[in-house]
Amino acid sequence: MFDGYFLAATSAARRWSDIATQVLTCVTRREAAMHVQASEPQAFIGSAVVDLPVPWRKSQSLLPKS
C-alpha cells in the first residue's frame, strides 16, 4: 500500500515533504476505511532535502516570466 501511494504522490508533489504528507494521509484513510490497526507508516526525509523541489517537476520560480 505504501509504495503505491508513494508513487501516486510523486505526480502532484512539489517538495519531498509534500510526498511524505500525502502518503501518510492516504495510508491513514485507507486503514481506517478497512477497519484495520494503524500501521503508522514512516518515511525519513533528511533536513537537507525536505524542502527541496522534487527533480521531475520544474519549480514555478525557474519558469521564464511572460
N, CA, C, O and CB atoms as a CASP TS submission, in Angstrom:
PFRMAT TS
TARGET T0000
AUTHOR 0000-0000-0000
METHOD Language model
MODEL 1
PARENT N/A
ATOM      1  N   MET     1       0.834  -1.181   0.000  1.00  0.00           N
ATOM      2  CA  MET     1       0.000   0.000   0.000  1.00  0.00           C
ATOM      3  C   MET     1       0.882   1.251   0.000  1.00  0.00           C
ATOM      4  O   MET     1       0.637   2.180  -0.770  1.00  0.00           O
ATOM      5  CB  MET     1      -0.951  -0.005   1.215  1.00  0.00           C
ATOM      6  N   PHE     2       1.901   1.280   0.852  1.00  0.00           N
ATOM      7  CA  PHE     2       2.764   2.452   0.981  1.00  0.00           C
ATOM      8  C   PHE     2       3.422   2.789  -0.353  1.00  0.00           C
ATOM      9  O   PHE     2       3.419   3.947  -0.770  1.00  0.00           O
ATOM     10  CB  PHE     2       3.836   2.215   2.056  1.00  0.00           C
ATOM     11  N   ASP     3       3.984   1.789  -1.023  1.00  0.00           N
ATOM     12  CA  ASP     3       4.689   2.040  -2.285  1.00  0.00           C
ATOM     13  C   ASP     3       3.775   2.633  -3.346  1.00  0.00           C
ATOM     14  O   ASP     3       4.160   3.557  -4.062  1.00  0.00           O
ATOM     15  CB  ASP     3       5.304   0.754  -2.805  1.00  0.00           C
ATOM     16  N   GLY     4       2.567   2.101  -3.444  1.00  0.00           N
ATOM     17  CA  GLY     4       1.615   2.615  -4.417  1.00  0.00           C
ATOM     18  C   GLY     4       1.241   4.063  -4.149  1.00  0.00           C
ATOM     19  O   GLY     4       1.153   4.871  -5.073  1.00  0.00           O
ATOM     20  N   TYR     5       1.025   4.385  -2.892  1.00  0.00           N
ATOM     21  CA  TYR     5       0.693   5.762  -2.537  1.00  0.00           C
ATOM     22  C   TYR     5       1.885   6.681  -2.741  1.00  0.00           C
ATOM     23  O   TYR     5       1.721   7.833  -3.142  1.00  0.00           O
ATOM     24  CB  TYR     5       0.213   5.840  -1.092  1.00  0.00           C
ATOM     25  N   PHE     6       3.087   6.180  -2.466  1.00  0.00           N
ATOM     26  CA  PHE     6       4.291   6.984  -2.695  1.00  0.00           C
ATOM     27  C   PHE     6       4.408   7.337  -4.173  1.00  0.00           C
ATOM     28  O   PHE     6       4.637   8.496  -4.521  1.00  0.00           O
ATOM     29  CB  PHE     6       5.557   6.230  -2.219  1.00  0.00           C
ATOM     30  N   LEU     7       4.252   6.355  -5.032  1.00  0.00           N
ATOM     31  CA  LEU     7       4.361   6.608  -6.471  1.00  0.00           C
ATOM     32  C   LEU     7       3.263   7.551  -6.953  1.00  0.00           C
ATOM     33  O   LEU     7       3.517   8.421  -7.785  1.00  0.00           O
ATOM     34  CB  LEU     7       4.298   5.291  -7.249  1.00  0.00           C
ATOM     35  N   ALA     8       2.059   7.389  -6.445  1.00  0.00           N
ATOM     36  CA  ALA     8       0.961   8.277  -6.833  1.00  0.00           C
ATOM     37  C   ALA     8       1.217   9.710  -6.369  1.00  0.00           C
ATOM     38  O   ALA     8       0.889  10.661  -7.079  1.00  0.00           O
ATOM     39  CB  ALA     8      -0.364   7.768  -6.254  1.00  0.00           C
ATOM     40  N   ALA     9       1.795   9.864  -5.196  1.00  0.00           N
ATOM     41  CA  ALA     9       2.045  11.199  -4.643  1.00  0.00           C
ATOM     42  C   ALA     9       3.104  11.957  -5.436  1.00  0.00           C
ATOM     43  O   ALA     9       3.097  13.188  -5.452  1.00  0.00           O
ATOM     44  CB  ALA     9       2.476  11.091  -3.187  1.00  0.00           C
ATOM     45  N   THR    10       4.001  11.249  -6.084  1.00  0.00           N
ATOM     46  CA  THR    10       5.078  11.920  -6.805  1.00  0.00           C
ATOM     47  C   THR    10       4.576  12.745  -7.984  1.00  0.00           C
ATOM     48  O   THR    10       5.240  13.698  -8.391  1.00  0.00           O
ATOM     49  CB  THR    10       6.076  10.903  -7.292  1.00  0.00           C
ATOM     50  N   SER    11       3.428  12.401  -8.534  1.00  0.00           N
ATOM     51  CA  SER    11       2.946  13.131  -9.713  1.00  0.00           C
ATOM     52  C   SER    11       2.465  14.540  -9.387  1.00  0.00           C
ATOM     53  O   SER    11       2.512  15.421 -10.245  1.00  0.00           O
ATOM     54  CB  SER    11       1.825  12.361 -10.368  1.00  0.00           C
ATOM     55  N   ALA    12       2.008  14.762  -8.175  1.00  0.00           N
ATOM     56  CA  ALA    12       1.473  16.078  -7.821  1.00  0.00           C
ATOM     57  C   ALA    12       2.358  16.859  -6.860  1.00  0.00           C
ATOM     58  O   ALA    12       2.188  18.067  -6.696  1.00  0.00           O
ATOM     59  CB  ALA    12       0.115  15.921  -7.217  1.00  0.00           C
ATOM     60  N   ALA    13       3.290  16.182  -6.235  1.00  0.00           N
ATOM     61  CA  ALA    13       4.102  16.836  -5.196  1.00  0.00           C
ATOM     62  C   ALA    13       5.093  17.828  -5.791  1.00  0.00           C
ATOM     63  O   ALA    13       5.618  17.631  -6.887  1.00  0.00           O
ATOM     64  CB  ALA    13       4.854  15.789  -4.375  1.00  0.00           C
ATOM     65  N   ARG    14       5.327  18.872  -5.058  1.00  0.00           N
ATOM     66  CA  ARG    14       6.331  19.861  -5.453  1.00  0.00           C
ATOM     67  C   ARG    14       7.605  19.703  -4.632  1.00  0.00           C
ATOM     68  O   ARG    14       8.702  19.982  -5.116  1.00  0.00           O
ATOM     69  CB  ARG    14       5.777  21.282  -5.295  1.00  0.00           C
ATOM     70  N   ARG    15       7.456  19.257  -3.391  1.00  0.00           N
ATOM     71  CA  ARG    15       8.617  19.101  -2.500  1.00  0.00           C
ATOM     72  C   ARG    15       8.585  17.699  -1.911  1.00  0.00           C
ATOM     73  O   ARG    15       7.544  17.042  -1.906  1.00  0.00           O
ATOM     74  CB  ARG    15       8.618  20.185  -1.361  1.00  0.00           C
ATOM     75  N   TRP    16       9.727  17.246  -1.416  1.00  0.00           N
ATOM     76  CA  TRP    16       9.816  15.928  -0.792  1.00  0.00           C
ATOM     77  C   TRP    16       8.895  15.839   0.423  1.00  0.00           C
ATOM     78  O   TRP    16       8.305  14.789   0.675  1.00  0.00           O
ATOM     79  CB  TRP    16      11.265  15.624  -0.383  1.00  0.00           C
ATOM     80  N   SER    17       8.770  16.914   1.166  1.00  0.00           N
ATOM     81  CA  SER    17       7.895  16.893   2.343  1.00  0.00           C
ATOM     82  C   SER    17       6.434  16.705   1.943  1.00  0.00           C
ATOM     83  O   SER    17       5.658  16.118   2.697  1.00  0.00           O
ATOM     84  CB  SER    17       8.054  18.188   3.149  1.00  0.00           C
ATOM     85  N   ASP    18       6.052  17.200   0.760  1.00  0.00           N
ATOM     86  CA  ASP    18       4.685  17.010   0.272  1.00  0.00           C
ATOM     87  C   ASP    18       4.395  15.526   0.043  1.00  0.00           C
ATOM     88  O   ASP    18       3.303  15.045   0.346  1.00  0.00           O
ATOM     89  CB  ASP    18       4.462  17.804  -1.032  1.00  0.00           C
ATOM     90  N   ILE    19       5.373  14.814  -0.490  1.00  0.00           N
ATOM     91  CA  ILE    19       5.200  13.381  -0.741  1.00  0.00           C
ATOM     92  C   ILE    19       4.947  12.657   0.569  1.00  0.00           C
ATOM     93  O   ILE    19       4.009  11.865   0.666  1.00  0.00           O
ATOM     94  CB  ILE    19       6.438  12.788  -1.454  1.00  0.00           C
ATOM     95  N   ALA    20       5.766  12.915   1.576  1.00  0.00           N
ATOM     96  CA  ALA    20       5.611  12.246   2.867  1.00  0.00           C
ATOM     97  C   ALA    20       4.240  12.524   3.477  1.00  0.00           C
ATOM     98  O   ALA    20       3.598  11.611   3.997  1.00  0.00           O
ATOM     99  CB  ALA    20       6.711  12.692   3.831  1.00  0.00           C
ATOM    100  N   THR    21       3.793  13.756   3.419  1.00  0.00           N
ATOM    101  CA  THR    21       2.495  14.131   3.984  1.00  0.00           C
ATOM    102  C   THR    21       1.356  13.443   3.242  1.00  0.00           C
ATOM    103  O   THR    21       0.433  12.921   3.868  1.00  0.00           O
ATOM    104  CB  THR    21       2.308  15.652   3.936  1.00  0.00           C
ATOM    105  N   GLN    22       1.414  13.437   1.918  1.00  0.00           N
ATOM    106  CA  GLN    22       0.355  12.819   1.115  1.00  0.00           C
ATOM    107  C   GLN    22       0.277  11.315   1.354  1.00  0.00           C
ATOM    108  O   GLN    22      -0.817  10.759   1.456  1.00  0.00           O
ATOM    109  CB  GLN    22       0.585  13.097  -0.370  1.00  0.00           C
ATOM    110  N   VAL    23       1.421  10.657   1.442  1.00  0.00           N
ATOM    111  CA  VAL    23       1.431   9.212   1.667  1.00  0.00           C
ATOM    112  C   VAL    23       0.842   8.877   3.030  1.00  0.00           C
ATOM    113  O   VAL    23       0.009   7.978   3.137  1.00  0.00           O
ATOM    114  CB  VAL    23       2.859   8.657   1.555  1.00  0.00           C
ATOM    115  N   LEU    24       1.260   9.580   4.062  1.00  0.00           N
ATOM    116  CA  LEU    24       0.742   9.330   5.402  1.00  0.00           C
ATOM    117  C   LEU    24      -0.777   9.509   5.438  1.00  0.00           C
ATOM    118  O   LEU    24      -1.490   8.697   6.028  1.00  0.00           O
ATOM    119  CB  LEU    24       1.413  10.267   6.419  1.00  0.00           C
ATOM    120  N   THR    25      -1.261  10.565   4.810  1.00  0.00           N
ATOM    121  CA  THR    25      -2.701  10.826   4.775  1.00  0.00           C
ATOM    122  C   THR    25      -3.448   9.701   4.064  1.00  0.00           C
ATOM    123  O   THR    25      -4.472   9.231   4.560  1.00  0.00           O
ATOM    124  CB  THR    25      -2.985  12.163   4.082  1.00  0.00           C
ATOM    125  N   CYS    26      -2.949   9.268   2.915  1.00  0.00           N
ATOM    126  CA  CYS    26      -3.612   8.207   2.148  1.00  0.00           C
ATOM    127  C   CYS    26      -3.629   6.880   2.893  1.00  0.00           C
ATOM    128  O   CYS    26      -4.659   6.207   2.939  1.00  0.00           O
ATOM    129  CB  CYS    26      -2.925   8.026   0.807  1.00  0.00           C
ATOM    130  N   VAL    27      -2.506   6.502   3.471  1.00  0.00           N
ATOM    131  CA  VAL    27      -2.432   5.240   4.206  1.00  0.00           C
ATOM    132  C   VAL    27      -3.354   5.279   5.421  1.00  0.00           C
ATOM    133  O   VAL    27      -4.058   4.307   5.695  1.00  0.00           O
ATOM    134  CB  VAL    27      -0.980   4.950   4.644  1.00  0.00           C
ATOM    135  N   THR    28      -3.356   6.375   6.139  1.00  0.00           N
ATOM    136  CA  THR    28      -4.207   6.504   7.323  1.00  0.00           C
ATOM    137  C   THR    28      -5.681   6.377   6.953  1.00  0.00           C
ATOM    138  O   THR    28      -6.433   5.676   7.630  1.00  0.00           O
ATOM    139  CB  THR    28      -3.953   7.846   8.020  1.00  0.00           C
ATOM    140  N   ARG    29      -6.094   7.046   5.891  1.00  0.00           N
ATOM    141  CA  ARG    29      -7.503   6.959   5.441  1.00  0.00           C
ATOM    142  C   ARG    29      -7.866   5.547   5.009  1.00  0.00           C
ATOM    143  O   ARG    29      -8.937   5.044   5.348  1.00  0.00           O
ATOM    144  CB  ARG    29      -7.760   7.933   4.278  1.00  0.00           C
ATOM    145  N   ARG    30      -6.985   4.915   4.269  1.00  0.00           N
ATOM    146  CA  ARG    30      -7.256   3.565   3.769  1.00  0.00           C
ATOM    147  C   ARG    30      -7.382   2.565   4.921  1.00  0.00           C
ATOM    148  O   ARG    30      -8.290   1.735   4.928  1.00  0.00           O
ATOM    149  CB  ARG    30      -6.144   3.120   2.803  1.00  0.00           C
ATOM    150  N   GLU    31      -6.485   2.646   5.878  1.00  0.00           N
ATOM    151  CA  GLU    31      -6.546   1.736   7.018  1.00  0.00           C
ATOM    152  C   GLU    31      -7.813   1.958   7.836  1.00  0.00           C
ATOM    153  O   GLU    31      -8.419   1.000   8.318  1.00  0.00           O
ATOM    154  CB  GLU    31      -5.314   1.911   7.903  1.00  0.00           C
ATOM    155  N   ALA    32      -8.212   3.207   7.993  1.00  0.00           N
ATOM    156  CA  ALA    32      -9.447   3.495   8.728  1.00  0.00           C
ATOM    157  C   ALA    32     -10.651   2.917   7.987  1.00  0.00           C
ATOM    158  O   ALA    32     -11.552   2.349   8.604  1.00  0.00           O
ATOM    159  CB  ALA    32      -9.621   5.020   8.930  1.00  0.00           C
ATOM    160  N   ALA    33     -10.663   3.063   6.662  1.00  0.00           N
ATOM    161  CA  ALA    33     -11.771   2.533   5.865  1.00  0.00           C
ATOM    162  C   ALA    33     -11.827   1.006   5.924  1.00  0.00           C
ATOM    163  O   ALA    33     -12.903   0.414   5.838  1.00  0.00           O
ATOM    164  CB  ALA    33     -11.643   2.994   4.411  1.00  0.00           C
ATOM    165  N   MET    34     -10.669   0.379   6.071  1.00  0.00           N
ATOM    166  CA  MET    34     -10.594  -1.079   6.139  1.00  0.00           C
ATOM    167  C   MET    34     -10.813  -1.599   7.561  1.00  0.00           C
ATOM    168  O   MET    34     -10.901  -2.808   7.780  1.00  0.00           O
ATOM    169  CB  MET    34      -9.245  -1.556   5.618  1.00  0.00           C
ATOM    170  N   HIS    35     -10.900  -0.682   8.520  1.00  0.00           N
ATOM    171  CA  HIS    35     -11.072  -1.044   9.934  1.00  0.00           C
ATOM    172  C   HIS    35      -9.957  -1.974  10.410  1.00  0.00           C
ATOM    173  O   HIS    35     -10.199  -2.983  11.072  1.00  0.00           O
ATOM    174  CB  HIS    35     -12.437  -1.714  10.151  1.00  0.00           C
ATOM    175  N   VAL    36      -8.717  -1.597  10.050  1.00  0.00           N
ATOM    176  CA  VAL    36      -7.550  -2.366  10.495  1.00  0.00           C
ATOM    177  C   VAL    36      -6.707  -1.501  11.414  1.00  0.00           C
ATOM    178  O   VAL    36      -6.820  -0.275  11.430  1.00  0.00           O
ATOM    179  CB  VAL    36      -6.707  -2.865   9.284  1.00  0.00           C
ATOM    180  N   GLN    37      -5.858  -2.174  12.178  1.00  0.00           N
ATOM    181  CA  GLN    37      -4.967  -1.451  13.081  1.00  0.00           C
ATOM    182  C   GLN    37      -4.019  -0.573  12.277  1.00  0.00           C
ATOM    183  O   GLN    37      -3.483  -0.997  11.254  1.00  0.00           O
ATOM    184  CB  GLN    37      -4.172  -2.432  13.971  1.00  0.00           C
ATOM    185  N   ALA    38      -3.818   0.638  12.741  1.00  0.00           N
ATOM    186  CA  ALA    38      -2.946   1.586  12.038  1.00  0.00           C
ATOM    187  C   ALA    38      -1.520   1.061  11.992  1.00  0.00           C
ATOM    188  O   ALA    38      -0.980   0.607  13.001  1.00  0.00           O
ATOM    189  CB  ALA    38      -2.982   2.968  12.717  1.00  0.00           C
ATOM    190  N   SER    39      -0.921   1.129  10.817  1.00  0.00           N
ATOM    191  CA  SER    39       0.460   0.656  10.657  1.00  0.00           C
ATOM    192  C   SER    39       1.466   1.754  10.962  1.00  0.00           C
ATOM    193  O   SER    39       2.659   1.494  11.122  1.00  0.00           O
ATOM    194  CB  SER    39       0.681   0.132   9.240  1.00  0.00           C
ATOM    195  N   GLU    40       0.970   2.987  11.041  1.00  0.00           N
ATOM    196  CA  GLU    40       1.821   4.140  11.325  1.00  0.00           C
ATOM    197  C   GLU    40       3.037   4.193  10.401  1.00  0.00           C
ATOM    198  O   GLU    40       4.175   4.118  10.864  1.00  0.00           O
ATOM    199  CB  GLU    40       2.275   4.107  12.776  1.00  0.00           C
ATOM    200  N   PRO    41       2.797   4.320   9.104  1.00  0.00           N
ATOM    201  CA  PRO    41       3.912   4.333   8.151  1.00  0.00           C
ATOM    202  C   PRO    41       4.850   5.502   8.421  1.00  0.00           C
ATOM    203  O   PRO    41       4.437   6.565   8.885  1.00  0.00           O
ATOM    204  CB  PRO    41       3.385   4.404   6.710  1.00  0.00           C
ATOM    205  N   GLN    42       6.101   5.279   8.123  1.00  0.00           N
ATOM    206  CA  GLN    42       7.098   6.310   8.356  1.00  0.00           C
ATOM    207  C   GLN    42       7.967   6.476   7.124  1.00  0.00           C
ATOM    208  O   GLN    42       8.277   5.511   6.425  1.00  0.00           O
ATOM    209  CB  GLN    42       7.957   5.973   9.581  1.00  0.00           C
ATOM    210  N   ALA    43       8.345   7.689   6.878  1.00  0.00           N
ATOM    211  CA  ALA    43       9.304   7.997   5.816  1.00  0.00           C
ATOM    212  C   ALA    43      10.266   9.018   6.397  1.00  0.00           C
ATOM    213  O   ALA    43       9.846   9.987   7.030  1.00  0.00           O
ATOM    214  CB  ALA    43       8.593   8.540   4.501  1.00  0.00           C
ATOM    215  N   PHE    44      11.536   8.804   6.187  1.00  0.00           N
ATOM    216  CA  PHE    44      12.523   9.759   6.673  1.00  0.00           C
ATOM    217  C   PHE    44      13.052  10.551   5.498  1.00  0.00           C
ATOM    218  O   PHE    44      13.608   9.992   4.553  1.00  0.00           O
ATOM    219  CB  PHE    44      13.675   9.047   7.422  1.00  0.00           C
ATOM    220  N   ILE    45      12.875  11.850   5.566  1.00  0.00           N
ATOM    221  CA  ILE    45      13.400  12.757   4.551  1.00  0.00           C
ATOM    222  C   ILE    45      14.278  13.741   5.303  1.00  0.00           C
ATOM    223  O   ILE    45      13.781  14.534   6.102  1.00  0.00           O
ATOM    224  CB  ILE    45      12.245  13.491   3.730  1.00  0.00           C
ATOM    225  N   GLY    46      15.559  13.694   5.056  1.00  0.00           N
ATOM    226  CA  GLY    46      16.528  14.492   5.805  1.00  0.00           C
ATOM    227  C   GLY    46      16.300  15.989   5.680  1.00  0.00           C
ATOM    228  O   GLY    46      15.724  16.472   4.705  1.00  0.00           O
ATOM    229  N   SER    47      16.762  16.703   6.682  1.00  0.00           N
ATOM    230  CA  SER    47      16.561  18.151   6.746  1.00  0.00           C
ATOM    231  C   SER    47      17.211  18.891   5.570  1.00  0.00           C
ATOM    232  O   SER    47      16.794  19.997   5.227  1.00  0.00           O
ATOM    233  CB  SER    47      17.115  18.687   8.053  1.00  0.00           C
ATOM    234  N   ALA    48      18.216  18.292   4.961  1.00  0.00           N
ATOM    235  CA  ALA    48      18.892  18.945   3.840  1.00  0.00           C
ATOM    236  C   ALA    48      18.048  18.943   2.567  1.00  0.00           C
ATOM    237  O   ALA    48      18.276  19.754   1.669  1.00  0.00           O
ATOM    238  CB  ALA    48      20.217  18.264   3.571  1.00  0.00           C
ATOM    239  N   VAL    49      17.069  18.031   2.485  1.00  0.00           N
ATOM    240  CA  VAL    49      16.277  17.946   1.254  1.00  0.00           C
ATOM    241  C   VAL    49      14.775  18.103   1.465  1.00  0.00           C
ATOM    242  O   VAL    49      14.023  18.163   0.492  1.00  0.00           O
ATOM    243  CB  VAL    49      16.538  16.638   0.587  1.00  0.00           C
ATOM    244  N   VAL    50      14.329  18.169   2.703  1.00  0.00           N
ATOM    245  CA  VAL    50      12.898  18.162   2.991  1.00  0.00           C
ATOM    246  C   VAL    50      12.126  19.229   2.217  1.00  0.00           C
ATOM    247  O   VAL    50      10.993  18.982   1.804  1.00  0.00           O
ATOM    248  CB  VAL    50      12.679  18.355   4.466  1.00  0.00           C
ATOM    249  N   ASP    51      12.704  20.390   2.015  1.00  0.00           N
ATOM    250  CA  ASP    51      12.001  21.452   1.298  1.00  0.00           C
ATOM    251  C   ASP    51      12.508  21.674  -0.121  1.00  0.00           C
ATOM    252  O   ASP    51      12.136  22.647  -0.776  1.00  0.00           O
ATOM    253  CB  ASP    51      12.115  22.729   2.061  1.00  0.00           C
ATOM    254  N   LEU    52      13.351  20.772  -0.588  1.00  0.00           N
ATOM    255  CA  LEU    52      13.813  20.883  -1.975  1.00  0.00           C
ATOM    256  C   LEU    52      12.707  20.470  -2.923  1.00  0.00           C
ATOM    257  O   LEU    52      11.919  19.577  -2.611  1.00  0.00           O
ATOM    258  CB  LEU    52      15.068  20.020  -2.211  1.00  0.00           C
ATOM    259  N   PRO    53      12.641  21.116  -4.086  1.00  0.00           N
ATOM    260  CA  PRO    53      11.666  20.673  -5.078  1.00  0.00           C
ATOM    261  C   PRO    53      12.061  19.291  -5.589  1.00  0.00           C
ATOM    262  O   PRO    53      13.243  18.960  -5.675  1.00  0.00           O
ATOM    263  CB  PRO    53      11.566  21.688  -6.252  1.00  0.00           C
ATOM    264  N   VAL    54      11.067  18.506  -5.921  1.00  0.00           N
ATOM    265  CA  VAL    54      11.361  17.198  -6.499  1.00  0.00           C
ATOM    266  C   VAL    54      11.967  17.410  -7.884  1.00  0.00           C
ATOM    267  O   VAL    54      11.563  18.334  -8.589  1.00  0.00           O
ATOM    268  CB  VAL    54      10.073  16.308  -6.578  1.00  0.00           C
ATOM    269  N   PRO    55      12.921  16.583  -8.289  1.00  0.00           N
ATOM    270  CA  PRO    55      13.670  16.849  -9.520  1.00  0.00           C
ATOM    271  C   PRO    55      12.878  16.701 -10.810  1.00  0.00           C
ATOM    272  O   PRO    55      13.299  17.221 -11.844  1.00  0.00           O
ATOM    273  CB  PRO    55      14.832  15.949  -9.580  1.00  0.00           C
ATOM    274  N   TRP    56      11.757  16.015 -10.782  1.00  0.00           N
ATOM    275  CA  TRP    56      10.998  15.798 -12.010  1.00  0.00           C
ATOM    276  C   TRP    56       9.939  16.866 -12.252  1.00  0.00           C
ATOM    277  O   TRP    56       9.203  16.794 -13.236  1.00  0.00           O
ATOM    278  CB  TRP    56      10.343  14.447 -11.971  1.00  0.00           C
ATOM    279  N   ARG    57       9.855  17.847 -11.377  1.00  0.00           N
ATOM    280  CA  ARG    57       8.925  18.967 -11.587  1.00  0.00           C
ATOM    281  C   ARG    57       9.715  20.244 -11.670  1.00  0.00           C
ATOM    282  O   ARG    57      10.633  20.468 -10.882  1.00  0.00           O
ATOM    283  CB  ARG    57       7.867  19.054 -10.454  1.00  0.00           C
ATOM    284  N   LYS    58       9.370  21.069 -12.603  1.00  0.00           N
ATOM    285  CA  LYS    58      10.032  22.360 -12.708  1.00  0.00           C
ATOM    286  C   LYS    58       9.410  23.316 -11.701  1.00  0.00           C
ATOM    287  O   LYS    58       8.189  23.449 -11.614  1.00  0.00           O
ATOM    288  CB  LYS    58       9.930  22.928 -14.149  1.00  0.00           C
ATOM    289  N   SER    59      10.254  23.958 -10.966  1.00  0.00           N
ATOM    290  CA  SER    59       9.793  24.935  -9.990  1.00  0.00           C
ATOM    291  C   SER    59       9.196  26.135 -10.720  1.00  0.00           C
ATOM    292  O   SER    59       9.709  26.571 -11.750  1.00  0.00           O
ATOM    293  CB  SER    59      10.953  25.377  -9.059  1.00  0.00           C
ATOM    294  N   GLN    60       8.125  26.649 -10.177  1.00  0.00           N
ATOM    295  CA  GLN    60       7.499  27.838 -10.768  1.00  0.00           C
ATOM    296  C   GLN    60       8.494  28.993 -10.823  1.00  0.00           C
ATOM    297  O   GLN    60       8.448  29.807 -11.745  1.00  0.00           O
ATOM    298  CB  GLN    60       6.247  28.251  -9.963  1.00  0.00           C
ATOM    299  N   SER    61       9.391  29.070  -9.844  1.00  0.00           N
ATOM    300  CA  SER    61      10.333  30.177  -9.816  1.00  0.00           C
ATOM    301  C   SER    61      11.380  30.058 -10.920  1.00  0.00           C
ATOM    302  O   SER    61      12.049  31.042 -11.235  1.00  0.00           O
ATOM    303  CB  SER    61      11.012  30.246  -8.462  1.00  0.00           C
ATOM    304  N   LEU    62      11.536  28.875 -11.512  1.00  0.00           N
ATOM    305  CA  LEU    62      12.517  28.682 -12.575  1.00  0.00           C
ATOM    306  C   LEU    62      11.924  28.893 -13.965  1.00  0.00           C
ATOM    307  O   LEU    62      12.657  28.963 -14.952  1.00  0.00           O
ATOM    308  CB  LEU    62      13.109  27.296 -12.480  1.00  0.00           C
ATOM    309  N   LEU    63      10.622  28.992 -14.042  1.00  0.00           N
ATOM    310  CA  LEU    63       9.984  29.174 -15.338  1.00  0.00           C
ATOM    311  C   LEU    63      10.172  30.608 -15.819  1.00  0.00           C
ATOM    312  O   LEU    63      10.162  31.540 -15.014  1.00  0.00           O
ATOM    313  CB  LEU    63       8.485  28.822 -15.261  1.00  0.00           C
ATOM    314  N   PRO    64      10.344  30.789 -17.123  1.00  0.00           N
ATOM    315  CA  PRO    64      10.511  32.151 -17.630  1.00  0.00           C
ATOM    316  C   PRO    64       9.250  32.980 -17.382  1.00  0.00           C
ATOM    317  O   PRO    64       8.130  32.478 -17.468  1.00  0.00           O
ATOM    318  CB  PRO    64      10.846  32.127 -19.134  1.00  0.00           C
ATOM    319  N   LYS    65       9.455  34.231 -17.082  1.00  0.00           N
ATOM    320  CA  LYS    65       8.314  35.146 -16.872  1.00  0.00           C
ATOM    321  C   LYS    65       7.821  35.611 -18.225  1.00  0.00           C
ATOM    322  O   LYS    65       8.617  35.929 -19.109  1.00  0.00           O
ATOM    323  CB  LYS    65       8.712  36.374 -15.976  1.00  0.00           C
ATOM    324  N   SER    66       6.507  35.650 -18.387  1.00  0.00           N
ATOM    325  CA  SER    66       5.951  36.080 -19.682  1.00  0.00           C
ATOM    326  C   SER    66       5.527  37.520 -19.665  1.00  0.00           C
ATOM    327  O   SER    66       5.041  38.032 -20.673  1.00  0.00           O
ATOM    328  CB  SER    66       4.773  35.220 -20.068  1.00  0.00           C
TER
END
